[in-house]
Structure formats: structure tokens, C-alpha cells
Amino acid sequence: MRYSTIVKNWLPRYTGMPVDGFGDYILLTNFHYYVEQFARQFQCDIQGETRPMQAATNSAGLSIINFGIGSPNAATIMDLISARNPKGVLFLGKCGGLKRSSEIGHFILPVAAIRGEGTSNDYFPPEVPALPSFKLHKFVSEKIIEHDHEYRTGVVYTTNRRVWEHDKEFLKRIHNLRCMAIDMETATIFIVGHKNQIARGALLLVSDVPITPEGIKTEESDMNVTEGWSYQHLQLGIEAMTDIVLKGEKIKHFKYE
């Protein structure tokens, strides 16, 4: 079975939505409530409630997908959406701030991601940098400034490891790398997007500051972040991607050999 046949079969299998039900532009997230909020706002149906991933598409041709958590899931959805060949993908995820200047509720627009998760090694050698598409990030940056939100740029460290906060060697390593934040998906999305020739970006919300004992995320603290900042996070993504649609500006301006 050819690769294109597999992804065209598996995208509906994982999401419950037919390939042509997805728009040209896609928001990716780890959170079901982002999909619910999107569906309420645009009065559209959620597909895939009994599937591993859920999706919705509004009348403007913007889709959102909850793909779950972790770099293997991130790689899977970036492979599967190649069946649709979208014009742009923006990941809306949460991250841990690694700088003392980082505050919960700040946004981070990564200029690159360090590939500490391992999953991306199946796509390119470790020396290949994980980078976003500049023009897509330009739209996101403009939208953040327009709404007068705080944001940072820098390098994100992506790991497959979920519980590392008390590992002194790991903490020393990420400190020496001088990263702005840590997450579990960004590098994978950038690399698999590169492999599949998909313009991609990420807007991350700082949900905890795990370099301090009191800053480690708990269920209660995560609920506070969700209540305080998730609406703005999703709206920035919606508005940035909608602007790209309305302006008709190409964000994929290169050719692959």
C-alpha cells in the first residue's frame, strides 16, 4: 500500500473526519476543550468523539485537531494531515518556562526547537535543525502585538520524558542549553512538517515554571492556567490563521529539490 493511500485512509480513521472535511489551515492542540471552545464559537460539529483524535472545521476553512500528548502523537498527526496537504499548521500547546523571567501566562513563539525527544530522528539526522516557517510566525507575532500580550522568543527543548523535574543531571543539561522553555511536541512538529513539506509554527503558553519546586505543575495550577489564559491562546491562533486565509498571502515560499 502506498504512503499516500495509508494517510488518506488513516486520517479519517483517527479523527472521524473525511480528508476533504479539513480546511487548508489547521490548528493543532493537546486539549479537547480547545476543540469544544472552537466548535461553540463557530457553531460547527466535533468529529471523532469516539476516536483517538477529535477535529472540527469552521465555515472559513480553518480546522482544529486535538491529537493528544507527546512527540509520537505529534509525528502521527503531522504525517496523517499530509493527506490533506494543508497550506499551514499552527500548534497551540503549553510549555514549562525555563527562564526566571518567564511567567505563567506568557506566550512563547519558538525560533527553533532542540530535538531531545528522539521521535524526529526517524525523519532526519540529528544535525538537521527543527525550525518553524518564518512567514507563519510573522502573522502570529503581529496578532500577539495587536492584542498587547506579553511574549518571548527563543529555543524550546522538546523531550519525550514526562517526569524529570527532580533529575539533577537532566536539569543541569537543559540549563546548559540555555533554552527558553520545555515541551513534548514542538521539535517533532517542526521536523515532520519539514519532511512532509508543510508550513508550520507553534504558539506556546507558559503553564508552569518547573525550575523552581513551587513552580511544578499540578492539576489545580493547570486548571488556573486554563481558566486564565486558554481563551486568549486559542483566539490568537484563530485570528492569526484566519488573517492568513483572508489576506491570501503565501507562507510556503520555497521549493524542495
VMD Tcl script that draws the C-alpha trace (Angstrom):
set ca {
  {0.00 0.00 0.00}
  {1.40 3.42 -0.97}
  {2.16 6.09 1.66}
  {-0.49 8.43 0.24}
  {-3.09 5.66 0.40}
  {-2.26 4.91 4.04}
  {-2.55 8.51 5.27}
  {-5.75 9.12 3.31}
  {-7.24 6.05 4.98}
  {-5.86 6.70 8.46}
  {-6.66 10.42 8.83}
  {-10.43 9.69 8.88}
  {-9.77 6.54 10.91}
  {-8.07 8.53 13.69}
  {-10.28 11.65 13.60}
  {-13.67 10.55 12.26}
  {-13.49 13.35 9.67}
  {-13.12 12.75 5.91}
  {-9.97 14.13 4.30}
  {-11.90 16.78 2.38}
  {-13.57 17.86 5.64}
  {-10.32 19.53 6.75}
  {-9.53 23.09 5.76}
  {-6.43 24.50 4.12}
  {-5.22 25.76 7.51}
  {-5.10 23.70 10.69}
  {-4.69 24.39 14.41}
  {-3.18 21.54 16.41}
  {-3.65 21.20 20.16}
  {-3.35 18.73 23.04}
  {-6.64 19.73 24.60}
  {-10.18 18.60 23.96}
  {-11.59 21.79 25.50}
  {-9.86 23.86 22.80}
  {-11.81 21.88 20.21}
  {-15.02 22.32 22.23}
  {-14.44 26.07 22.52}
  {-13.72 26.31 18.78}
  {-16.91 24.36 17.94}
  {-19.05 26.56 20.20}
  {-17.59 29.74 18.77}
  {-18.20 28.75 15.15}
  {-21.24 26.52 15.72}
  {-19.64 23.57 13.95}
  {-19.71 19.88 14.79}
  {-16.93 17.98 16.53}
  {-15.91 14.82 14.72}
  {-14.19 11.82 16.28}
  {-15.57 11.88 19.81}
  {-15.04 8.11 20.00}
  {-11.73 8.22 18.09}
  {-8.16 8.83 19.33}
  {-8.30 12.41 17.98}
  {-11.09 14.96 17.65}
  {-11.48 17.61 14.96}
  {-13.73 20.44 13.81}
  {-13.77 22.79 10.80}
  {-15.43 26.20 10.58}
  {-17.06 27.81 7.56}
  {-13.90 29.78 6.73}
  {-11.94 26.58 6.15}
  {-9.97 26.60 9.40}
  {-9.74 23.25 11.21}
  {-8.63 22.28 14.70}
  {-7.39 18.86 15.85}
  {-6.75 17.52 19.34}
  {-4.02 14.94 18.69}
  {-3.23 14.03 22.29}
  {0.07 14.40 24.14}
  {3.66 13.61 23.24}
  {6.01 13.56 20.30}
  {4.86 10.18 18.85}
  {1.31 11.55 18.57}
  {2.67 14.80 17.12}
  {4.55 12.86 14.45}
  {1.47 10.77 13.70}
  {-0.83 13.72 13.11}
  {1.77 15.59 11.02}
  {2.09 12.51 8.84}
  {-1.67 11.98 8.60}
  {-2.56 15.57 7.67}
  {-0.19 15.30 4.72}
  {-3.18 13.52 3.14}
  {-4.86 16.95 3.06}
  {-1.68 18.84 2.11}
  {-2.59 21.88 4.24}
  {-1.17 25.32 3.47}
  {-0.28 25.98 7.10}
  {-0.36 24.36 10.55}
  {-0.07 26.11 13.92}
  {0.48 24.18 17.15}
  {-1.17 25.65 20.26}
  {0.49 23.91 23.19}
  {1.59 24.51 26.75}
  {5.18 24.56 27.95}
  {7.29 24.90 31.06}
  {9.23 28.15 31.36}
  {12.97 27.63 31.94}
  {13.96 31.26 32.49}
  {13.31 33.14 35.71}
  {11.93 35.96 33.58}
  {9.24 33.58 32.29}
  {5.88 33.96 33.96}
  {2.80 31.80 33.84}
  {0.51 33.18 31.17}
  {3.31 34.45 28.92}
  {3.37 33.29 25.32}
  {6.44 31.86 23.61}
  {6.96 31.95 19.86}
  {9.85 29.49 19.31}
  {12.55 30.40 16.81}
  {13.75 26.77 16.94}
  {13.44 23.59 18.98}
  {16.09 21.18 20.26}
  {15.30 17.60 19.31}
  {15.59 15.84 22.66}
  {12.55 13.61 22.06}
  {14.10 11.04 19.72}
  {10.98 10.61 17.58}
  {12.21 13.11 14.99}
  {15.35 11.03 14.40}
  {13.20 8.71 12.30}
  {12.68 11.59 9.84}
  {16.01 13.42 9.62}
  {19.50 13.01 11.10}
  {20.02 14.71 14.49}
  {22.05 17.51 12.88}
  {19.03 18.87 10.99}
  {17.58 21.80 12.98}
  {13.90 21.88 13.94}
  {12.63 25.21 12.63}
  {9.23 26.87 12.13}
  {8.11 28.62 8.96}
  {9.09 32.27 9.34}
  {6.17 33.82 7.49}
  {3.60 31.91 9.54}
  {5.24 33.13 12.75}
  {5.17 36.67 11.39}
  {1.37 36.57 11.32}
  {1.22 35.14 14.84}
  {3.65 37.75 16.19}
  {1.64 40.59 14.66}
  {-1.53 39.25 16.24}
  {0.09 38.98 19.69}
  {1.33 42.58 19.48}
  {-2.06 43.77 18.26}
  {-3.65 42.36 21.43}
  {-0.87 43.76 23.66}
  {0.09 40.39 25.16}
  {3.46 39.53 26.66}
  {5.51 37.11 24.60}
  {9.06 35.80 24.30}
  {11.08 34.27 21.51}
  {13.75 31.64 22.00}
  {14.63 27.99 21.70}
  {12.39 25.26 23.11}
  {13.70 21.92 24.33}
  {11.41 19.04 23.34}
  {11.55 15.81 25.34}
  {9.63 12.54 25.46}
  {10.20 12.43 29.19}
  {7.24 13.47 31.33}
  {8.64 13.30 34.88}
  {12.09 14.90 35.05}
  {11.69 17.78 37.49}
  {13.82 16.19 40.25}
  {16.52 14.71 37.98}
  {19.53 16.93 38.73}
  {21.54 15.76 35.72}
  {18.65 16.47 33.35}
  {18.08 19.89 34.94}
  {21.77 20.70 34.55}
  {21.65 19.68 30.89}
  {18.71 21.89 29.96}
  {20.22 24.75 31.98}
  {23.46 24.50 29.98}
  {21.49 24.50 26.73}
  {20.06 27.94 27.64}
  {16.57 27.05 26.41}
  {13.61 29.34 26.91}
  {11.08 26.56 27.58}
  {10.48 22.82 27.57}
  {7.66 20.82 25.99}
  {6.91 17.44 24.40}
  {5.84 18.20 20.83}
  {7.30 21.31 19.17}
  {10.52 19.88 17.69}
  {8.62 16.89 16.32}
  {6.01 19.09 14.64}
  {8.72 21.25 13.08}
  {10.75 18.29 11.79}
  {7.85 16.20 10.46}
  {6.39 19.34 8.90}
  {9.73 19.87 7.18}
  {9.75 16.25 5.99}
  {6.19 16.49 4.63}
  {6.68 19.98 3.15}
  {4.06 21.57 5.44}
  {4.42 25.18 6.61}
  {4.29 25.01 10.42}
  {4.60 27.06 13.57}
  {3.93 26.95 17.30}
  {2.50 29.35 19.86}
  {3.18 28.05 23.35}
  {1.55 29.13 26.60}
  {3.74 29.03 29.71}
  {1.73 26.88 32.13}
  {4.38 26.29 34.79}
  {7.92 27.22 35.80}
  {9.37 23.82 36.73}
  {12.88 25.05 37.53}
  {11.56 26.02 40.98}
  {9.96 23.47 43.35}
  {6.86 25.61 43.83}
  {6.56 26.07 40.05}
  {5.94 22.43 39.13}
  {2.56 21.90 37.51}
  {-0.29 20.33 39.47}
  {-3.89 19.67 38.46}
  {-5.02 22.73 40.39}
  {-2.40 25.04 38.91}
  {-3.12 23.77 35.39}
  {-6.83 24.48 35.87}
  {-5.94 28.04 36.88}
  {-3.88 28.45 33.70}
  {-6.74 27.08 31.61}
  {-9.25 29.46 33.18}
  {-6.93 32.46 32.97}
  {-5.28 32.19 29.57}
  {-6.58 29.38 27.34}
  {-9.23 31.59 25.73}
  {-6.63 34.20 24.66}
  {-4.31 31.42 23.48}
  {-6.93 29.88 21.20}
  {-8.14 33.26 19.92}
  {-4.63 34.30 18.91}
  {-4.29 31.10 16.91}
  {-7.70 31.51 15.28}
  {-7.13 35.15 14.38}
  {-3.60 34.63 13.04}
  {-4.59 31.73 10.80}
  {-7.79 33.48 9.68}
  {-5.77 36.55 8.70}
  {-3.58 34.37 6.50}
  {-6.70 32.98 4.83}
  {-8.24 36.42 4.27}
  {-5.07 38.06 3.00}
  {-4.28 35.15 0.74}
  {-0.56 35.55 1.39}
  {1.56 32.50 0.69}
  {3.51 31.30 3.70}
  {5.27 28.47 1.89}
  {7.64 30.39 -0.36}
  {10.31 27.80 -1.12}
  {10.76 24.76 -3.28}
  {12.06 21.37 -2.25}
  {14.53 19.61 -4.50}
}
mol new
graphics top color blue
foreach p $ca { graphics top sphere $p radius 0.5 }
foreach p [lrange $ca 0 end-1] q [lrange $ca 1 end] { graphics top cylinder $p $q radius 0.2 }
display resetview
